[in-house]
Amino acid sequence: MESASELVEFPLLQTPIEANYRACTIPYRFPSDNPRKPTPTEISWIDLFYNSIPSFKKRAESDPSVSDAATKAEKFAQRYGDILEDLKKDPESHGGPPDCILLCRLREQVLRELGFTDIFKKVKDEENAKAISLFGDVVRLNDAIEDEGKRLENLVRGIFAGNIFDLGSAQLAEVFSKDGMSFLASCQNLVPRPWVIDDLDKFKAKWSKKSWKKVIIFVDNSGADIILGILPFARELLRRGSQVVLAANELPSINDVTYPELVEIISKLKDEEGHLMGVSISNLLIANSGNDLPVIDLTRVSQELAYLASDADFVILEGMGRGIETNLYAQFKCDSLKIGMVKHSEVAQFLGGRLYDCVFKYNEVSSL
């Protein structure tokens, strides 16, 4: 089930797109590999998705919107497990060879066929409510930092700290169910710099000299990620005179924030004058990206987003799914930033970093 209207190419991708763009960052196989035999990389990624089945099944079992949820959750676990086993035997089955987009899509397909459209709804609502109550404090702490460079670094750390709230990572889902996440503690406990990809100093230097006319931000998770990480950063961009477009998923997928949820979050955070803690949001737009997965192929976005992005001069892809596992090497016609935390050991290994390492990849396009 995809976007109701036709999906189009994101207009800021470097052209020709066929030659320059591949959505998935980590190659699971090479042309020389036997097409009928799974590669070691394919097997390790199929196993990663297999290991997440119990946490998805548990969420599905307790979905109050689905009748006989426990039986259907069992069917989901069985069906998706069988598909993954098939791919191990024959990588060309089920529309393969597999990559992270196909593995995510197949999981969503099985859930939706069984009537599960939003198994993380309850936890998203709880986390959004919690984060909304902390928003004012987080913004006040940022605003109190007078030094512009230090304030920017604090906002960036907030994005990483918020990005920890990711229930697509089996390990983090377990941690989360035990004791929740303390946002401020997470800010302080990030792995020390330099991060595995660390262009923060380069970005800081640009930030002090440059402001962007229009910024597109592809957002990631609900809760602390969007509310305490991205929104304070977006508010700072608005304060500096940029127009900001937040692009969110059309349909639910794991605990990613959706377009309707984001509209509701903003309406709860803004005051009667249409301000976010004293900053006007008349230049803030929320767009439906047309996406329905925790990863994104930028050759398939909504027409609405393509139209809004056509005159943007800065693109930000936030989160492991959209900014690291897909699009890390995507080239744009304008400045770009890929920012997210590494939450799968397979990704850490590929990048040569540590688990929970941070990626801050800034590319500047020199104006002619």
C-alpha positions in Angstrom: 0.0 0.0 0.0 1.7 3.2 -1.2 0.8 6.8 -1.6 -2.5 7.4 -3.3 -1.1 9.8 -5.9 1.8 9.1 -8.2 5.3 9.3 -6.8 8.0 11.3 -8.5 11.7 11.9 -8.3 13.0 14.3 -5.7 14.0 17.4 -7.8 17.2 18.2 -5.9 18.9 14.9 -6.6 22.1 15.3 -8.8 21.3 14.4 -12.4 21.4 12.1 -14.3 19.7 10.3 -11.5 20.3 6.8 -13.0 24.1 7.3 -12.9 24.3 9.2 -9.7 21.8 7.8 -7.3 21.4 4.5 -5.5 19.1 4.6 -2.5 20.6 1.8 -0.4 24.0 2.7 1.1 25.3 -0.8 1.9 25.7 -3.1 -1.1 24.5 -6.6 -0.1 25.9 -8.1 -3.3 28.1 -7.3 -6.3 27.6 -8.1 -10.0 30.1 -10.9 -9.7 28.1 -12.7 -7.0 26.1 -15.8 -7.9 22.5 -14.5 -8.3 21.0 -17.8 -6.9 23.2 -17.9 -3.8 22.8 -15.5 -0.9 25.9 -13.4 0.0 27.3 -13.3 3.6 26.1 -9.7 3.8 22.6 -10.7 2.7 22.5 -13.4 5.3 23.6 -11.1 8.1 21.0 -8.5 7.2 18.2 -11.1 6.8 19.2 -12.3 10.3 19.0 -8.8 11.6 15.4 -8.5 10.3 14.6 -12.0 11.6 15.8 -11.1 15.1 13.4 -8.1 15.2 10.3 -10.3 14.6 9.7 -11.0 18.3 9.5 -7.3 19.2 7.2 -6.6 16.3 5.0 -9.6 17.2 4.7 -8.3 20.8 3.6 -4.9 19.6 1.1 -6.5 17.2 -0.4 -8.8 19.9 -1.4 -5.8 22.0 -2.9 -3.7 19.1 -6.4 -2.9 20.3 -7.6 -1.9 16.8 -7.3 -5.4 15.5 -9.7 -8.2 16.4 -8.0 -11.5 17.3 -4.7 -9.6 17.4 -2.7 -12.4 19.1 -3.6 -15.0 16.4 -2.8 -12.5 13.6 0.5 -11.5 15.3 1.5 -15.2 15.3 0.6 -15.3 11.6 2.7 -12.2 10.9 5.7 -13.8 12.7 5.3 -17.1 10.8 4.7 -15.4 7.4 7.5 -12.9 7.6 9.9 -15.5 9.0 9.1 -17.8 6.1 9.7 -15.0 3.6 13.2 -14.3 5.1 14.0 -18.1 5.0 12.9 -18.2 1.3 15.3 -15.3 0.6 18.1 -17.2 2.3 17.5 -20.2 0.0 16.9 -18.1 -3.2 17.8 -14.4 -3.1 15.7 -13.8 -6.2 12.5 -14.8 -4.6 9.9 -12.2 -3.3 11.2 -9.5 -5.7 14.8 -9.9 -4.6 17.7 -9.8 -4.4 17.1 -8.2 -1.0 18.2 -4.8 0.1 17.1 -2.8 3.2 14.2 -1.2 1.3 12.8 -4.6 0.2 13.2 -6.2 3.6 11.3 -3.3 5.2 8.6 -3.3 2.5 8.0 -7.0 2.9 7.6 -6.7 6.7 5.1 -3.8 6.2 3.2 -5.7 3.6 2.7 -8.7 5.8 1.6 -6.6 8.7 -0.9 -4.6 6.6 -2.3 -7.7 4.9 -3.2 -8.9 8.4 -4.9 -5.6 9.3 -2.0 -4.1 11.4 -1.7 -0.6 10.1 0.0 1.1 13.2 1.3 -1.3 15.8 3.4 1.3 17.5 0.5 3.8 17.9 0.2 3.5 21.7 3.9 4.0 22.4 4.1 6.9 19.9 1.3 8.7 21.6 2.8 8.1 25.0 6.3 9.3 23.9 4.8 12.4 22.1 2.9 13.4 25.2 6.1 13.0 27.4 8.3 14.9 24.9 5.7 17.8 24.5 5.8 18.3 28.3 9.7 18.7 28.1 9.8 20.9 24.9 9.8 24.2 26.8 12.6 23.2 29.1 14.8 22.0 26.2 14.3 25.2 24.2 15.0 27.4 27.2 18.3 25.5 27.8 19.3 26.1 24.2 18.3 29.7 24.2 20.3 30.3 27.3 23.5 29.5 25.4 24.8 32.8 24.1 27.7 31.5 22.0 26.2 30.7 18.6 28.6 27.8 17.9 28.0 26.2 21.3 24.3 26.6 20.9 24.4 24.9 17.4 26.5 22.0 18.9 23.9 21.6 21.7 21.1 21.5 19.2 22.9 18.9 17.1 23.5 16.8 20.3 19.8 17.1 20.9 19.1 15.6 17.5 21.4 12.6 18.2 19.9 12.1 21.7 16.4 12.2 20.4 17.3 9.8 17.6 18.0 7.1 20.1 14.2 6.6 20.5 14.0 4.0 17.7 12.0 0.9 18.2 13.1 -0.5 14.8 16.3 -1.6 16.6 15.6 -4.8 18.5 18.3 -4.0 21.1 17.0 -0.5 21.7 13.4 -1.7 21.8 14.4 -4.0 24.7 16.2 -1.2 26.6 13.3 1.1 26.0 10.7 -1.3 27.4 12.8 -1.6 30.5 13.4 2.0 31.6 12.4 4.5 28.9 14.9 7.1 27.8 16.1 10.1 29.6 16.6 12.8 26.9 19.1 15.0 28.8 21.2 12.1 30.0 21.3 10.9 26.4 22.6 14.3 25.3 25.5 14.0 27.7 26.3 10.4 27.0 26.9 10.5 23.3 30.0 8.8 22.1 32.9 11.3 22.2 33.9 13.1 19.1 35.3 12.7 16.5 32.3 10.7 15.4 32.6 8.1 12.6 31.6 10.8 10.1 32.2 14.2 11.7 31.7 17.4 9.6 30.4 19.4 12.6 33.3 21.9 12.7 32.9 22.5 8.9 29.2 23.0 9.4 29.7 25.3 12.4 32.0 27.5 10.3 29.3 27.8 7.5 26.5 28.3 10.0 28.1 31.5 11.3 28.5 32.9 7.8 25.6 31.6 5.8 21.8 31.3 6.1 19.7 29.2 3.8 16.5 30.4 2.1 14.6 27.1 2.3 15.4 24.0 4.2 13.8 20.5 3.6 14.1 18.2 6.6 13.2 14.5 6.2 12.2 13.6 9.8 12.4 10.2 11.5 10.9 9.0 14.9 8.1 10.2 17.1 8.6 11.4 20.6 11.9 12.9 21.7 13.4 12.6 18.2 11.0 15.0 16.4 9.9 17.1 19.4 13.1 17.5 21.4 15.7 17.0 18.6 14.4 18.3 15.3 11.9 20.9 16.3 14.3 23.0 18.5 16.8 22.9 15.5 14.0 23.8 13.0 13.0 26.7 15.3 16.6 28.0 15.3 16.6 27.9 11.5 13.2 29.8 11.5 14.7 32.4 13.9 17.6 32.9 11.4 15.2 33.6 8.6 14.9 30.3 6.8 11.7 28.8 5.5 11.5 25.2 6.9 9.7 22.2 5.4 9.4 19.1 7.6 8.7 16.0 5.4 7.1 13.2 7.3 5.8 9.7 6.2 2.3 9.4 4.7 1.6 6.1 6.4 2.8 4.6 9.8 5.9 2.5 9.8 7.5 1.4 13.1 7.6 4.4 15.5 8.3 7.0 12.8 6.2 10.2 13.0 3.5 10.5 10.3 2.3 13.6 8.5 -1.0 13.8 10.4 0.8 13.2 13.8 3.2 15.9 13.0 0.4 18.4 12.2 -1.1 17.5 15.6 2.2 17.9 17.5 2.8 21.4 16.1 -0.8 22.4 16.9 -0.2 21.4 20.5 3.2 23.1 20.8 2.3 26.5 19.2 0.7 29.3 21.2 -2.4 31.4 20.1 -0.1 33.8 18.1 1.3 30.9 16.1 4.7 31.0 17.8 7.0 28.2 19.0 8.4 29.6 22.2 8.5 33.1 20.9 9.5 32.3 17.3 6.9 32.7 14.5 6.1 29.5 12.6 4.5 31.3 9.6 7.5 30.0 7.6 7.2 26.4 8.8 5.5 23.9 6.5 4.7 20.3 7.1 4.7 18.1 4.0 3.6 14.5 3.3 6.7 12.8 1.8 4.6 10.0 0.2 6.7 7.4 2.0 5.5 4.5 4.0 8.8 2.9 5.2 11.5 3.7 7.8 13.9 4.1 4.9 13.4 6.2 1.8 14.1 6.0 -2.0 14.2 9.6 -3.2 13.1 8.6 -6.7 9.7 8.1 -5.1 8.4 11.1 -3.2 5.0 12.8 -3.2 4.3 15.5 -5.9 3.5 17.9 -3.1 7.0 17.5 -1.6 8.7 17.7 -5.0 6.9 21.0 -5.7 7.9 22.4 -2.3 11.5 21.3 -2.6 12.1 22.7 -6.1 13.6 26.0 -4.9 15.2 24.7 -1.6 18.9 25.3 -1.0 19.5 22.8 1.9 18.3 19.2 2.4 18.6 17.4 5.7 18.0 13.7 6.0 17.7 12.7 9.7 17.9 9.3 11.3 19.6 6.0 10.5 16.9 4.8 8.0 16.8 7.8 5.8 20.2 9.3 6.3 22.6 6.4 6.8 21.1 3.0 5.6 19.7 4.9 2.6 21.0 8.1 1.1 24.3 8.5 3.0 26.1 8.9 -0.4 23.2 10.6 -2.2 24.4 13.7 -4.1 22.2 16.8 -4.3 22.2 20.0 -6.4 22.3 22.0 -3.1 23.9 21.8 0.4 23.0 18.6 2.3 23.3 17.1 5.7 22.9 13.5 6.7 22.6 13.2 10.5 21.8 10.2 12.6 22.9 7.6 15.2 24.2 4.2 14.2 21.9 1.7 15.9 22.8 -1.6 14.1 26.2 -3.2 14.6 26.1 -4.2 10.9 26.0 -0.4 10.0 28.8 0.4 12.5 30.9 -2.3 11.0 30.3 -1.0 7.4 31.3 2.5 8.4 34.2 1.4 10.6 32.7 3.0 13.7 31.2 2.0 17.0 27.6 1.0 17.9 25.7 4.3 18.9 28.3 6.3 17.0 27.1 9.4 15.3 27.1 10.4 11.6 27.2 14.1 10.7 27.9 14.3 7.0 27.7 17.9 5.6 28.2 18.6 1.9 28.4 22.1 0.6 27.6 22.8 -3.1 29.6 25.8 -4.2 27.5 28.4 -5.9 28.6 29.2 -9.4 
